[in-house]
Amino acid sequence: MSRIQTIEFNLSQIGDQFSGMIELMSRRTTLADQPFKQFWVSKQGLFGTRRKPSGNHAAILDFYNQLCVDRNKDRHEMSAKVHLMASLLPLVRSNKAQNIFPDASTFQPKECLEPSEFNPEALEVQLRKSKSARISVVDFCNRNRDAVDFPCFSASTFELYREFEAELFCDVPSRWYDDAPAAKVLVEQRWMRWCNGFGRRRGNKEKKDVLNILSYESKAAFTQCYSALWVEMIPHLLVGQENPDFCRQFHSLWHLDHRIPVPGSERPVNLLHGLALGLHPSFGMLLTTETGSRLVGETVATPTNIEAQERFLHAGLVSLFLYAAARQFRSRRIS
């Protein structure tokens, strides 16, 4: 594996209507005996939490805005909602959003004090024990909720959620196409009114639960913007690649928000509940292990091989369970 390099991708390569730069990390690596150049975006500051967004954070939001205005001539309301929700990310309850579906880094490997904690050595041991095990997409989606103790909310909480969502976006999406900054300000003002009104006070548990759900959905919305960028960017990253098909398949697997149709259901299954695999520590750790990287490589090399996909998903689930256990262990040590 070669050393990591930093490159700047000019978004005007995608089209003259786009502007801005994305800072990418890259290195030459090998999966399934296939050498290729891997690209990714540093998570440092990517989500813009604590009001400290990175340049990439702003560039991704601007790109999504430009993309929707340029291509959604029918002014789809959902596009406006995605961008506005994603734009809230620096203001949301980021720590509480981790209670919905955690994706924060637990700690650096050198801080691991127990062999059961989340590190490449512990993960490799678990992966070798179950390297031939498989799990379907639907079962993976259900089990990964169990792994992180995905919370269940009451019907009244969901009703309150719908009320909050309606208030948050009231009369805003229609304005967004003509004046996105003004629409963004209105949504931010409504959000901060809630946070200042009851978000920092005792009680109001159900209202705070709704804020936590919306905080998580803000990150999921940002992931949609991130995914849209990669859809447009990947073809340009293949130029000069010695294994372009493998490279395309890997980056599509790693950086897109996967929504998979389910026979007999009108709603697709969201593979990681709105998160990109490559931005989650449990999947990032797979690439640092011998067995995990082999299983990733096999599903990338043979994208129509269902058995390879299901072995990969099982490995991801193993890693996610270990990640969740490490978070709980870390939490007990701190408390």
C-alpha positions as CSV (number, residue, x, y, z in Angstrom):
1,M,0.0,0.0,0.0
2,S,1.5,3.3,-1.1
3,R,1.6,6.5,1.0
4,I,-1.4,8.8,1.1
5,Q,-1.6,11.8,-1.1
6,T,-3.8,14.9,-1.0
7,I,-5.3,16.1,-4.3
8,E,-7.8,18.8,-5.3
9,F,-10.7,18.0,-7.6
10,N,-12.1,20.9,-9.4
11,L,-15.9,20.5,-9.7
12,S,-15.9,22.4,-13.0
13,Q,-14.6,19.1,-14.5
14,I,-18.1,17.8,-14.0
15,G,-19.7,20.7,-15.8
16,D,-19.2,24.4,-16.5
17,Q,-22.1,25.2,-14.2
18,F,-20.3,23.9,-11.2
19,S,-17.6,25.7,-9.1
20,G,-15.6,24.9,-6.1
21,M,-13.0,22.4,-5.1
22,I,-13.1,19.1,-3.2
23,E,-10.0,17.9,-1.3
24,L,-9.5,14.2,-1.8
25,M,-7.2,11.7,-0.2
26,S,-5.7,9.0,-2.5
27,R,-3.4,6.1,-2.5
28,R,-2.6,3.1,-4.6
29,T,-3.8,-0.1,-3.0
30,T,-4.9,-3.7,-4.0
31,L,-8.0,-5.7,-3.3
32,A,-8.7,-9.2,-4.7
33,D,-5.4,-9.0,-6.5
34,Q,-6.6,-5.9,-8.4
35,P,-4.4,-2.8,-8.0
36,F,-6.2,0.5,-8.2
37,K,-6.2,4.0,-6.9
38,Q,-8.5,4.6,-4.0
39,F,-10.0,8.0,-3.3
40,W,-11.8,9.2,-0.2
41,V,-12.8,12.4,1.7
42,S,-11.3,13.0,5.1
43,K,-14.0,12.9,7.8
44,Q,-12.2,15.7,9.7
45,G,-14.7,18.6,9.7
46,L,-16.7,16.9,6.9
47,F,-20.0,17.1,8.8
48,G,-19.5,20.6,10.0
49,T,-20.4,19.9,13.6
50,R,-19.9,22.5,16.3
51,R,-20.1,25.2,13.7
52,K,-16.7,24.4,12.3
53,P,-17.3,23.1,8.8
54,S,-14.5,22.1,6.5
55,G,-14.1,23.4,3.0
56,N,-15.4,20.1,1.8
57,H,-18.6,20.4,3.8
58,A,-19.5,23.8,2.2
59,A,-18.4,22.6,-1.3
60,I,-20.6,19.5,-1.1
61,L,-23.6,21.5,-0.1
62,D,-23.0,24.1,-2.8
63,F,-22.6,21.3,-5.4
64,Y,-25.9,19.7,-4.4
65,N,-27.6,23.0,-4.6
66,Q,-26.2,23.7,-8.1
67,L,-27.0,20.2,-9.2
68,C,-30.6,20.4,-8.2
69,V,-31.2,23.8,-9.6
70,D,-29.6,22.8,-12.9
71,R,-31.3,19.4,-13.3
72,N,-34.6,19.5,-11.4
73,K,-36.5,21.7,-13.7
74,D,-39.8,20.6,-12.0
75,R,-38.5,22.0,-8.7
76,H,-38.9,18.8,-6.7
77,E,-39.7,19.7,-3.1
78,M,-37.7,16.7,-1.8
79,S,-34.5,18.1,-3.3
80,A,-35.0,21.4,-1.4
81,K,-35.7,19.5,1.9
82,V,-32.6,17.4,1.5
83,H,-30.4,20.4,1.0
84,L,-32.0,22.4,3.8
85,M,-31.8,19.5,6.3
86,A,-28.2,18.9,5.4
87,S,-27.4,22.5,5.8
88,L,-28.6,22.3,9.5
89,L,-25.8,19.8,10.3
90,P,-23.4,22.3,12.0
91,L,-26.3,23.3,14.4
92,V,-27.9,19.9,15.3
93,R,-27.5,17.9,18.4
94,S,-24.6,15.8,17.0
95,N,-23.8,13.9,20.2
96,K,-27.5,13.0,20.7
97,A,-27.8,11.9,17.0
98,Q,-25.3,9.2,18.0
99,N,-28.0,7.6,20.1
100,I,-30.0,6.9,17.0
101,F,-27.4,5.2,14.8
102,P,-23.8,5.8,15.9
103,D,-21.0,6.5,13.4
104,A,-18.5,8.4,15.5
105,S,-15.0,7.1,15.8
106,T,-14.6,5.3,19.1
107,F,-10.9,6.0,19.7
108,Q,-7.5,5.6,18.1
109,P,-6.2,2.0,17.9
110,K,-3.3,2.8,20.2
111,E,-5.8,3.6,22.9
112,C,-7.3,0.2,22.9
113,L,-6.6,-1.5,26.2
114,E,-8.6,-4.7,25.9
115,P,-8.3,-7.4,23.1
116,S,-12.1,-7.3,22.8
117,E,-12.1,-3.6,21.8
118,F,-12.4,-2.3,18.3
119,N,-9.1,-2.8,16.5
120,P,-7.9,-4.7,13.4
121,E,-6.5,-7.6,15.4
122,A,-9.7,-8.3,17.3
123,L,-11.8,-7.9,14.2
124,E,-9.6,-10.3,12.2
125,V,-10.1,-13.0,14.8
126,Q,-13.8,-12.6,14.6
127,L,-13.9,-12.5,10.8
128,R,-11.8,-15.7,10.4
129,K,-14.3,-17.5,12.6
130,S,-17.2,-16.6,10.3
131,K,-15.5,-16.0,6.9
132,S,-18.0,-18.2,5.1
133,A,-21.1,-17.0,6.8
134,R,-23.7,-15.0,4.8
135,I,-26.6,-12.7,5.5
136,S,-29.2,-11.2,3.1
137,V,-29.6,-7.5,2.5
138,V,-32.9,-7.4,4.4
139,D,-31.5,-9.4,7.3
140,F,-28.4,-7.2,7.4
141,C,-30.6,-4.0,7.6
142,N,-32.6,-5.6,10.5
143,R,-29.6,-6.9,12.3
144,N,-27.5,-3.8,12.1
145,R,-30.2,-2.0,13.9
146,D,-29.9,-4.6,16.7
147,A,-26.2,-4.2,16.7
148,V,-26.3,-0.5,17.7
149,D,-29.5,-0.8,19.8
150,F,-31.5,1.3,17.4
151,P,-34.2,3.0,19.6
152,C,-37.9,2.4,19.3
153,F,-40.2,5.4,19.6
154,S,-43.9,5.7,20.5
155,A,-46.6,6.6,18.1
156,S,-47.0,9.9,19.9
157,T,-43.3,10.7,19.3
158,F,-43.7,10.0,15.6
159,E,-46.8,12.2,15.5
160,L,-44.9,15.0,17.2
161,Y,-42.1,14.4,14.7
162,R,-44.4,15.0,11.8
163,E,-45.6,18.2,13.4
164,F,-42.0,19.4,13.9
165,E,-41.1,18.5,10.3
166,A,-44.1,20.3,8.9
167,E,-43.2,23.5,10.9
168,L,-39.6,23.3,10.0
169,F,-40.3,23.3,6.3
170,C,-43.4,25.4,6.2
171,D,-43.5,27.5,3.0
172,V,-39.7,27.1,2.6
173,P,-39.0,24.5,-0.2
174,S,-40.9,26.7,-2.7
175,R,-38.5,29.6,-1.9
176,W,-35.4,27.5,-2.0
177,Y,-35.0,27.4,-5.8
178,D,-35.1,31.2,-6.1
179,D,-33.2,32.1,-2.9
180,A,-31.5,29.1,-1.1
181,P,-29.6,31.3,1.4
182,A,-32.8,33.0,2.6
183,A,-34.6,29.6,2.9
184,K,-31.7,28.3,4.8
185,V,-31.8,31.2,7.3
186,L,-35.5,30.5,7.9
187,V,-35.0,26.9,8.7
188,E,-32.0,27.7,11.0
189,Q,-34.1,30.2,12.9
190,R,-36.8,27.7,13.5
191,W,-34.3,25.1,14.6
192,M,-32.5,27.4,17.0
193,R,-35.9,28.5,18.5
194,W,-36.6,24.9,19.5
195,C,-33.0,24.4,20.8
196,N,-33.1,27.6,22.9
197,G,-36.7,27.1,23.9
198,F,-36.6,23.6,25.4
199,G,-33.5,21.8,24.0
200,R,-31.3,22.9,26.9
201,R,-33.8,22.7,29.7
202,R,-34.8,19.8,31.9
203,G,-37.8,17.7,30.9
204,N,-39.5,17.8,27.5
205,K,-38.1,14.3,26.7
206,E,-40.4,13.6,23.8
207,K,-39.6,16.9,22.2
208,K,-35.9,16.3,22.6
209,D,-36.3,12.8,21.1
210,V,-37.7,14.5,18.0
211,L,-34.8,16.9,17.9
212,N,-32.5,13.9,18.1
213,I,-34.2,12.1,15.3
214,L,-34.1,15.2,13.2
215,S,-30.4,15.6,14.1
216,Y,-29.7,12.2,12.8
217,E,-31.8,12.8,9.6
218,S,-29.6,15.9,9.0
219,K,-26.6,13.7,8.8
220,A,-28.5,11.3,6.5
221,A,-29.5,14.2,4.3
222,F,-25.9,15.4,4.1
223,T,-24.9,11.8,3.1
224,Q,-27.4,12.1,0.2
225,C,-25.6,15.3,-0.9
226,Y,-22.2,13.5,-0.5
227,S,-23.5,10.5,-2.5
228,A,-24.8,12.8,-5.3
229,L,-21.3,14.3,-5.6
230,W,-19.6,10.9,-5.9
231,V,-22.1,9.8,-8.6
232,E,-20.9,12.7,-10.7
233,M,-17.2,12.5,-9.6
234,I,-16.5,8.8,-10.0
235,P,-16.4,8.8,-13.9
236,H,-13.7,11.5,-13.8
237,L,-11.6,9.6,-11.2
238,L,-11.4,6.6,-13.6
239,V,-9.3,8.4,-16.1
240,G,-6.0,6.7,-16.3
241,Q,-6.9,3.9,-14.0
242,E,-5.5,0.5,-14.9
243,N,-8.7,-1.3,-13.6
244,P,-11.5,1.2,-14.3
245,D,-14.4,-1.2,-13.8
246,F,-13.0,-2.4,-10.5
247,C,-12.3,1.1,-9.4
248,R,-15.8,2.3,-10.3
249,Q,-17.4,-0.6,-8.5
250,F,-15.4,0.0,-5.3
251,H,-16.1,3.7,-5.1
252,S,-19.7,3.2,-5.9
253,L,-20.0,0.6,-3.1
254,W,-18.0,2.7,-0.6
255,H,-19.4,6.2,-1.2
256,L,-23.0,6.0,-2.3
257,D,-26.1,5.9,-0.2
258,H,-27.5,2.5,-1.2
259,R,-31.2,2.0,-1.5
260,I,-32.1,-1.5,-2.5
261,P,-35.6,-2.5,-3.9
262,V,-37.3,-5.3,-1.9
263,P,-39.8,-7.6,-3.8
264,G,-43.3,-7.0,-2.6
265,S,-42.5,-3.7,-0.9
266,E,-43.1,-0.2,-2.2
267,R,-40.2,1.2,-0.2
268,P,-36.6,0.3,-0.8
269,V,-34.3,-0.9,2.0
270,N,-31.6,1.6,3.0
271,L,-28.5,-0.4,3.5
272,L,-27.0,1.5,6.4
273,H,-30.0,3.7,7.3
274,G,-28.9,6.8,5.4
275,L,-25.1,6.5,6.0
276,A,-22.4,5.7,3.4
277,L,-20.4,2.6,4.1
278,G,-17.1,4.3,3.6
279,L,-17.8,7.0,6.2
280,H,-18.6,4.4,9.0
281,P,-15.8,3.2,11.2
282,S,-17.0,-0.4,11.1
283,F,-16.6,-0.7,7.4
284,G,-13.4,1.4,7.3
285,M,-11.9,-1.1,9.7
286,L,-12.7,-4.0,7.3
287,L,-10.1,-2.7,4.9
288,T,-7.4,-2.9,7.6
289,T,-7.8,-6.6,8.1
290,E,-6.7,-9.5,5.8
291,T,-10.1,-11.3,5.8
292,G,-12.2,-8.1,5.6
293,S,-10.2,-6.7,2.7
294,R,-10.5,-10.0,0.9
295,L,-14.3,-10.1,1.3
296,V,-14.6,-6.5,0.2
297,G,-12.5,-7.3,-2.9
298,E,-14.5,-10.3,-3.8
299,T,-17.8,-8.5,-3.8
300,V,-16.3,-5.6,-5.8
301,A,-14.7,-7.9,-8.3
302,T,-17.9,-9.9,-8.8
303,P,-20.8,-7.5,-8.3
304,T,-23.5,-9.9,-9.5
305,N,-22.3,-12.7,-7.2
306,I,-24.9,-12.8,-4.4
307,E,-22.9,-15.2,-2.3
308,A,-19.9,-12.8,-2.3
309,Q,-22.2,-9.9,-1.4
310,E,-23.8,-11.7,1.5
311,R,-20.4,-12.8,2.9
312,F,-19.3,-9.1,2.7
313,L,-22.5,-8.0,4.5
314,H,-21.9,-10.6,7.2
315,A,-18.4,-9.3,7.7
316,G,-19.7,-5.8,7.9
317,L,-22.2,-6.9,10.5
318,V,-19.5,-8.6,12.6
319,S,-17.5,-5.4,12.5
320,L,-20.5,-3.3,13.4
321,F,-21.2,-5.5,16.5
322,L,-17.6,-5.2,17.6
323,Y,-17.7,-1.4,17.0
324,A,-20.9,-1.1,19.1
325,A,-19.5,-3.2,21.9
326,A,-16.3,-1.0,21.9
327,R,-18.5,2.1,22.2
328,Q,-20.3,0.6,25.2
329,F,-17.0,-0.5,26.8
330,R,-15.6,3.0,26.3
331,S,-18.7,4.6,27.7
332,R,-18.5,2.5,30.9
333,R,-14.8,3.4,31.3
334,I,-15.5,7.1,31.0
335,S,-18.5,7.0,33.3
